[in-house]
Amino acid sequence: MQIINFIIQNILTQAAIIVALIAMLGLILQKKTPGQIISGSFKTLLGFQVLTAGSAIIVG
């Protein structure tokens, strides 16, 4: 139970990770190769992080 609480409280509260998991699910449903799944998920995660950092700079 502690593991589930840790995952919910520390991992699933990060928007970039949620978006990357959704992208990964979409790539899996499209039956892409494992390399394409990893690459697409990582690019989505990185892109969302850059978007978040850029918006924080503009707001600040």
VMD Tcl script that builds the backbone (N, CA, C; Angstrom):
set m [mol new atoms 180]
animate dup $m
set s [atomselect $m all]
$s set {name element resname resid chain x y z} {
  {N N MET 1 A 0.814 -1.192 0.000}
  {CA C MET 1 A 0.000 0.000 0.000}
  {C C MET 1 A 0.861 1.261 0.000}
  {N N GLN 2 A 1.996 1.205 0.663}
  {CA C GLN 2 A 2.889 2.361 0.703}
  {C C GLN 2 A 3.462 2.664 -0.677}
  {N N ILE 3 A 3.690 1.620 -1.458}
  {CA C ILE 3 A 4.229 1.820 -2.803}
  {C C ILE 3 A 3.198 2.536 -3.667}
  {N N ILE 4 A 1.959 2.137 -3.566}
  {CA C ILE 4 A 0.900 2.781 -4.349}
  {C C ILE 4 A 0.747 4.241 -3.941}
  {N N ASN 5 A 0.777 4.515 -2.654}
  {CA C ASN 5 A 0.689 5.899 -2.178}
  {C C ASN 5 A 1.874 6.721 -2.667}
  {N N PHE 6 A 3.069 6.141 -2.672}
  {CA C PHE 6 A 4.248 6.854 -3.163}
  {C C PHE 6 A 4.093 7.205 -4.635}
  {N N ILE 7 A 3.628 6.241 -5.429}
  {CA C ILE 7 A 3.449 6.475 -6.862}
  {C C ILE 7 A 2.414 7.568 -7.098}
  {N N ILE 8 A 1.306 7.513 -6.384}
  {CA C ILE 8 A 0.243 8.499 -6.576}
  {C C ILE 8 A 0.690 9.885 -6.138}
  {N N GLN 9 A 1.336 9.991 -4.987}
  {CA C GLN 9 A 1.677 11.295 -4.434}
  {C C GLN 9 A 2.900 11.933 -5.083}
  {N N ASN 10 A 3.865 11.141 -5.553}
  {CA C ASN 10 A 5.105 11.720 -6.051}
  {C C ASN 10 A 5.283 11.649 -7.562}
  {N N ILE 11 A 4.694 10.676 -8.189}
  {CA C ILE 11 A 4.913 10.512 -9.624}
  {C C ILE 11 A 3.724 11.014 -10.426}
  {N N LEU 12 A 2.527 10.602 -10.060}
  {CA C LEU 12 A 1.351 10.963 -10.843}
  {C C LEU 12 A 0.897 12.403 -10.648}
  {N N THR 13 A 1.530 13.139 -9.752}
  {CA C THR 13 A 1.194 14.553 -9.595}
  {C C THR 13 A 2.007 15.424 -10.549}
  {N N GLN 14 A 2.949 14.834 -11.261}
  {CA C GLN 14 A 3.769 15.565 -12.223}
  {C C GLN 14 A 3.083 15.532 -13.587}
  {N N ALA 15 A 2.732 16.706 -14.105}
  {CA C ALA 15 A 1.977 16.782 -15.359}
  {C C ALA 15 A 2.762 16.198 -16.529}
  {N N ALA 16 A 4.065 16.431 -16.576}
  {CA C ALA 16 A 4.869 15.940 -17.691}
  {C C ALA 16 A 4.864 14.414 -17.752}
  {N N ILE 17 A 4.890 13.782 -16.617}
  {CA C ILE 17 A 4.892 12.315 -16.591}
  {C C ILE 17 A 3.550 11.773 -17.052}
  {N N ILE 18 A 2.469 12.418 -16.651}
  {CA C ILE 18 A 1.134 11.980 -17.082}
  {C C ILE 18 A 1.015 12.091 -18.599}
  {N N VAL 19 A 1.473 13.215 -19.168}
  {CA C VAL 19 A 1.391 13.411 -20.616}
  {C C VAL 19 A 2.248 12.377 -21.340}
  {N N ALA 20 A 3.430 12.091 -20.815}
  {CA C ALA 20 A 4.304 11.091 -21.431}
  {C C ALA 20 A 3.687 9.694 -21.361}
  {N N LEU 21 A 3.035 9.369 -20.261}
  {CA C LEU 21 A 2.375 8.065 -20.153}
  {C C LEU 21 A 1.214 7.936 -21.134}
  {N N ILE 22 A 0.488 9.030 -21.347}
  {CA C ILE 22 A -0.605 9.012 -22.319}
  {C C ILE 22 A -0.048 8.831 -23.731}
  {N N ALA 23 A 1.056 9.517 -24.026}
  {CA C ALA 23 A 1.697 9.352 -25.331}
  {C C ALA 23 A 2.202 7.921 -25.508}
  {N N MET 24 A 2.767 7.351 -24.451}
  {CA C MET 24 A 3.243 5.971 -24.511}
  {C C MET 24 A 2.088 5.007 -24.770}
  {N N LEU 25 A 0.972 5.221 -24.099}
  {CA C LEU 25 A -0.190 4.368 -24.312}
  {C C LEU 25 A -0.670 4.453 -25.759}
  {N N GLY 26 A -0.693 5.654 -26.306}
  {CA C GLY 26 A -1.101 5.824 -27.692}
  {C C GLY 26 A -0.174 5.109 -28.657}
  {N N LEU 27 A 1.121 5.190 -28.412}
  {CA C LEU 27 A 2.085 4.514 -29.280}
  {C C LEU 27 A 1.965 2.995 -29.159}
  {N N ILE 28 A 1.697 2.520 -27.958}
  {CA C ILE 28 A 1.513 1.072 -27.770}
  {C C ILE 28 A 0.261 0.602 -28.509}
  {N N LEU 29 A -0.811 1.376 -28.431}
  {CA C LEU 29 A -2.047 1.002 -29.118}
  {C C LEU 29 A -1.894 1.041 -30.639}
  {N N GLN 30 A -0.962 1.865 -31.121}
  {CA C GLN 30 A -0.680 1.914 -32.557}
  {C C GLN 30 A 0.274 0.810 -32.995}
  {N N LYS 31 A 0.706 0.013 -32.029}
  {CA C LYS 31 A 1.612 -1.115 -32.271}
  {C C LYS 31 A 2.933 -0.677 -32.903}
  {N N LYS 32 A 3.513 0.373 -32.345}
  {CA C LYS 32 A 4.821 0.843 -32.789}
  {C C LYS 32 A 5.905 -0.058 -32.203}
  {N N THR 33 A 7.116 0.074 -32.722}
  {CA C THR 33 A 8.233 -0.719 -32.215}
  {C C THR 33 A 8.646 -0.185 -30.843}
  {N N PRO 34 A 9.317 -1.012 -30.031}
  {CA C PRO 34 A 9.756 -0.534 -28.707}
  {C C PRO 34 A 10.646 0.707 -28.792}
  {N N GLY 35 A 11.474 0.784 -29.796}
  {CA C GLY 35 A 12.317 1.964 -29.949}
  {C C GLY 35 A 11.515 3.227 -30.205}
  {N N GLN 36 A 10.480 3.107 -31.029}
  {CA C GLN 36 A 9.632 4.252 -31.308}
  {C C GLN 36 A 8.809 4.649 -30.078}
  {N N ILE 37 A 8.412 3.663 -29.290}
  {CA C ILE 37 A 7.643 3.950 -28.075}
  {C C ILE 37 A 8.506 4.713 -27.075}
  {N N ILE 38 A 9.714 4.236 -26.856}
  {CA C ILE 38 A 10.619 4.903 -25.906}
  {C C ILE 38 A 10.969 6.297 -26.398}
  {N N SER 39 A 11.300 6.403 -27.683}
  {CA C SER 39 A 11.678 7.688 -28.254}
  {C C SER 39 A 10.529 8.690 -28.182}
  {N N GLY 40 A 9.343 8.265 -28.570}
  {CA C GLY 40 A 8.195 9.160 -28.550}
  {C C GLY 40 A 7.824 9.609 -27.152}
  {N N SER 41 A 7.898 8.707 -26.207}
  {CA C SER 41 A 7.571 9.052 -24.824}
  {C C SER 41 A 8.588 10.022 -24.237}
  {N N PHE 42 A 9.862 9.763 -24.521}
  {CA C PHE 42 A 10.911 10.644 -24.000}
  {C C PHE 42 A 10.825 12.030 -24.628}
  {N N LYS 43 A 10.552 12.088 -25.925}
  {CA C LYS 43 A 10.423 13.383 -26.592}
  {C C LYS 43 A 9.243 14.166 -26.043}
  {N N THR 44 A 8.148 13.470 -25.755}
  {CA C THR 44 A 6.982 14.125 -25.181}
  {C C THR 44 A 7.299 14.666 -23.794}
  {N N LEU 45 A 7.965 13.851 -22.975}
  {CA C LEU 45 A 8.343 14.274 -21.627}
  {C C LEU 45 A 9.265 15.492 -21.681}
  {N N LEU 46 A 10.263 15.428 -22.523}
  {CA C LEU 46 A 11.227 16.524 -22.635}
  {C C LEU 46 A 10.562 17.785 -23.179}
  {N N GLY 47 A 9.713 17.626 -24.181}
  {CA C GLY 47 A 9.021 18.781 -24.743}
  {C C GLY 47 A 8.113 19.461 -23.735}
  {N N PHE 48 A 7.425 18.669 -22.939}
  {CA C PHE 48 A 6.553 19.251 -21.921}
  {C C PHE 48 A 7.372 19.969 -20.854}
  {N N GLN 49 A 8.520 19.412 -20.499}
  {CA C GLN 49 A 9.394 20.074 -19.512}
  {C C GLN 49 A 9.896 21.410 -20.055}
  {N N VAL 50 A 10.278 21.443 -21.323}
  {CA C VAL 50 A 10.748 22.694 -21.937}
  {C C VAL 50 A 9.616 23.709 -21.984}
  {N N LEU 51 A 8.426 23.262 -22.347}
  {CA C LEU 51 A 7.269 24.153 -22.377}
  {C C LEU 51 A 6.978 24.731 -20.995}
  {N N THR 52 A 7.039 23.892 -19.977}
  {CA C THR 52 A 6.795 24.350 -18.608}
  {C C THR 52 A 7.855 25.342 -18.157}
  {N N ALA 53 A 9.115 25.048 -18.460}
  {CA C ALA 53 A 10.194 25.953 -18.067}
  {C C ALA 53 A 10.073 27.285 -18.805}
  {N N GLY 54 A 9.751 27.249 -20.077}
  {CA C GLY 54 A 9.595 28.484 -20.849}
  {C C GLY 54 A 8.457 29.343 -20.338}
  {N N SER 55 A 7.349 28.712 -20.007}
  {CA C SER 55 A 6.217 29.489 -19.481}
  {C C SER 55 A 6.539 30.066 -18.101}
  {N N ALA 56 A 7.313 29.347 -17.317}
  {CA C ALA 56 A 7.708 29.875 -15.996}
  {C C ALA 56 A 8.608 31.084 -16.150}
  {N N ILE 57 A 9.477 31.074 -17.157}
  {CA C ILE 57 A 10.350 32.232 -17.389}
  {C C ILE 57 A 9.534 33.436 -17.835}
  {N N ILE 58 A 8.571 33.204 -18.727}
  {CA C ILE 58 A 7.751 34.312 -19.209}
  {C C ILE 58 A 6.909 34.899 -18.088}
  {N N VAL 59 A 6.333 34.035 -17.247}
  {CA C VAL 59 A 5.505 34.520 -16.137}
  {C C VAL 59 A 6.366 35.270 -15.134}
  {N N GLY 60 A 7.577 34.755 -14.883}
  {CA C GLY 60 A 8.463 35.389 -13.900}
  {C C GLY 60 A 9.050 36.661 -14.454}
}
mol reanalyze $m
mol bondsrecalc $m
mol representation Tube
mol addrep $m
